[in-house]
Amino acid sequence: MSYFGTLAFYLFIIFLSVLITKIAYQKSVSKSQKRILILFVIFLLAVFAGLRYQTGSDWYQYYIAVDYVGEQGNTEWGDGKNNYGPLYIALCKIVYWIGGNGSFFLFVMAFLTYLFLFLTLDRYKNQINVHISIFMYTALYYLVSYNIVRQALAITIGMYAISFLDYNSTMIDNVKKMQRLKYIIRDNSNFLIFSIVASMVHNSGLVCFLALPLCYLMKKKKIKWIILVAVFVAVINFRSFMPLAIYITGSDQFRWYFSLFGEEGSYLLYFIRYAPYVIACGLSYKMISRNERMMNLYNLFLVGLIVNVLSIISNSEIERVIFTYLYLMVIVVPFAIKNMSVSNSFFGLRIKFDKITYVLYKAFIYAYVIFTFYYTFFIQGAYKVVPYNFIFD
């Protein structure tokens, strides 16, 4: 497919997915119709992820997974890489047993990825416009999932796990430690179960378990800033923290992420890249701070953002460990967009804007997402997803 043909093709997928999702969440649509429409979007996204050929820098690794893992029984890829997660291995073997090929396996992985994405977004359907979340995901992260196939599934399962997070039981007074632990496990059973599932697909899913203590501690403003500064220091000095990380986890699972050299880049440029989304949150900060669930996601997003921005120079791969938190942007920013109004102040400061400013900024965000999509995948050539090639070409 040509350069402009690929651009038109990807834009078609994005806007069709957004349009159908918007229709699915109309009040006049019945539950059964909604399910059919959502399944169609999931199928649409997954089928093109499965029918691609040599599209995505890691395409071959996953295309041969049915034979490499399912038939040959390999449990790791290359020298010095981590073992595949047990759930990923199981999926490879299942596809092999039913006679599926590489394209079908890519379709299955993609289908599960976008299924958990919709399951997550549906839990916030009363707080966000789901079609805006799909717009952001398809434009910013859909093509990334062509490359990090295994982790992409772990990320959306992790997001689903975090949607069940409830730290209120950690604040119960006048109970014994073991009894409090019992309450925490009881109230967060779904969170813990799906965090385990995410980590069984890709080891980066282990960061989901940190969400509970992080959200609990970051509820207190002073501790929140201490944590954010600590994350800043840790990422900048990641090589010094490698032995500690390995000691705490008791394994070498993350050694690969801590061993690569950083790339040339600019902290400022990476901050600017995400600044429009942070500003959007600032314009709706009053509403975010009043919504406990959204404030949790916002705090986790900040942690993910700090790691992502700093990793460009300190370590180009460590950002992947925290992708689950960064991807929460597709929930937090749509919430901010939906709740922008003159009743808000900018990050709690006595700064307000007129209605037209908020309208223009919403339009700017939509345009900025498309610009980022084009710049990342077509100008920078990230993840080698251009051009798109069909398996039967």
C-alpha positions, -999 to +999 in steps of 0.1 A: +000+000+000+013+035-009+023+062+017-009+082+011-030+050+008-017+039+042-025+073+057-061+072+043-065+036+054-055+043+090-076+075+092-105+054+079-101+029+107-098+056+133-128+076+123-151+046+116-142+032+150-150+065+166-183+069+147-196+035+155-186+038+192-204+071+194-235+055+180-232+025+203-233+048+234-264+068+223-292+066+248-316+054+221-295+023+214-305-009+232-280-030+252-280-058+226-275-033+198-247-017+218-229-050+222-231-058+185-217-023+176-189-026+201-180-061+189-179-048+154-154-021+164-133-046+182-134-069+152-126-040+128-095-031+148-084-067+153-089-080+118-066-054+103-040-061+130-042-098+120-042-093+082-010-072+081+023-085+066+057-071+076+039-041+092+053-033+126+090-037+137+082-068+158+057-083+134+078-113+125+083-123+162+046-126+167+037-139+133+058-170+139+047-174+175+023-202+167+053-223+154+080-209+176+061-212+209+031-234+201+048-261+181+084-259+192+077-252+228+101-222+232+094-200+262+117-170+254+127-149+225+164-144+218+194-142+241+190-123+273+153-117+269+126-124+295+106-156+295+072-153+278+043-150+302+024-183+309-009-169+295+009-158+263+024-193+259-011-208+265-026-186+238+001-197+214-005-233+221-043-230+218-040-213+184-016-241+173-039-268+186-069-255+166-048-252+135-045-214+134-017-196+116+003-164+124-023-141+111-050-157+132-028-155+162-022-118+157-060-114+153-067-133+186-041-111+205-056-079+191-092-090+197-084-096+234-065-064+236-094-042+223-120-063+242-104-054+275-100-018+263-138-016+258-145-034+291-124-008+309-139+022+291-174+009+297-169+011+334-164+048+330-192+054+305-211+077+328-181+099+334-165+101+299-175+101+263-162+067+253-159+076+216-133+103+226-113+077+244-114+054+214-104+084+192-073+089+214-065+052+217-067+045+180-048+076+170-020+073+196-017+037+206-035+014+181-005+013+158+018+009+188-001-023+196+010-036+162+045-037+176+042-045+213+016-072+208+021-091+240+025-060+262-005-042+245-027-070+258-012-068+293-017-030+293-055-031+286-059-060+311-040-039+336-062-009+329-092-031+335-077-042+368-071-007+379-107+002+372-117-021+401-092-005+425-106+005+459-082+017+486-108+028+511-104-004+531-068+006+538-081+036+558-102+016+582-092+024+618-094+003+650-088-031+634-059-055+635-034-055+607-044-090+595-081-080+596-073-049+576-054-070+551-085-092+548-107-062+540-082-049+514-081-083+496-119-086+498-125-051+484-098-054+457-103-090+447-110-081+410-082-057+410-058-083+423-071-111+400-068-091+368-034-077+379-022-113+381-037-120+347-019-090+332+014-101+346+009-136+332+008-120+297+038-097+301+059-089+332+052-052+330+018-061+343+034-063+377+033-025+380-005-029+384+001-041+420+018-007+428-014+012+419-030+004+452-003+018+475+004+047+451-032+058+450-034+055+488-003+075+495-008+101+467-041+110+483-021+131+507-007+161+488+027+163+506+034+126+501+022+128+465+049+153+456+075+132+475+065+102+454+067+122+421+101+135+430+113+100+440+101+087+407+120+115+390+152+107+408+148+069+403+144+072+365+173+096+361+196+073+381+181+040+369+214+022+365+221+027+402+187+013+411+190-018+390+206-041+417+179-028+441+151-036+417+164-070+410+168-077+448+133-065+456+117-085+428+139-115+435+145-121+397+161-108+366+128-102+349+135-064+344+172-066+338+167-061+300+149-028+306+176-015+329+206-024+307+200-004+275+216+030+268+194+060+265+189+079+232+196+115+223+166+136+229+152+165+248+133+165+280+117+198+270+104+184+237+089+154+254+073+175+280+058+197+253+045+166+236+023+157+266+018+193+278-016+198+260-030+168+278-017+180+312-032+214+305-065+198+296-065+182+330-056+215+346-086+232+330-108+205+346-088+199+377-116+210+400-139+183+386-110+157+386-102+164+423-139+159+432-140+125+416-120+100+436-118+074+409-106+099+383-081+115+407-066+080+412-062+076+374-048+112+371-022+105+398-011+072+381-010+090+348+014+116+363+037+088+374+036+072+339+042+106+323+073+114+344+088+080+336+080+084+299+094+119+296+126+112+316+133+078+299+141+094+266+176+101+277+182+080+308+169+047+292+148+044+261+131+011+272+123+017+309+093+037+297+076+005+286+075-008+322+051+020+331+030+021+299-002+009+317-002+041+338+006+063+308-023+048+288-047+059+315-046+092+297-072+079+273-096+080+303-084+111+322-082+135+292-117+126+278-130+132+314-113+166+314-126+174+279-162+165+290-160+187+321-143+218+309-164+248+318-161+283+332-168+268+367-133+253+366-101+269+377-067+261+363-051+235+387-070+250+416-056+285+410-078+316+407-075+316+369-106+312+348-113+315+311-144+324+291-165+297+274-150+302+240-115+294+254-127+260+265-144+253+232-113+263+213-091+242+235-112+211+230-109+216+192-072+221+196-068+188+215-086+169+187-064+185+161-033+179+183-041+141+186-043+138+148-011+158+144+007+135+169-006+105+150+008+118+117+041+130+131+048+099+151+040+072+126+044+090+093+072+116+098+092+098+125+084+064+112+079+050+147+072+013+150+076+008+112+039+006+105+041+026+073+034+013+047+006-011+056+007-044+037-020-071+036-009-107+041-025-117+008-008-090-013 
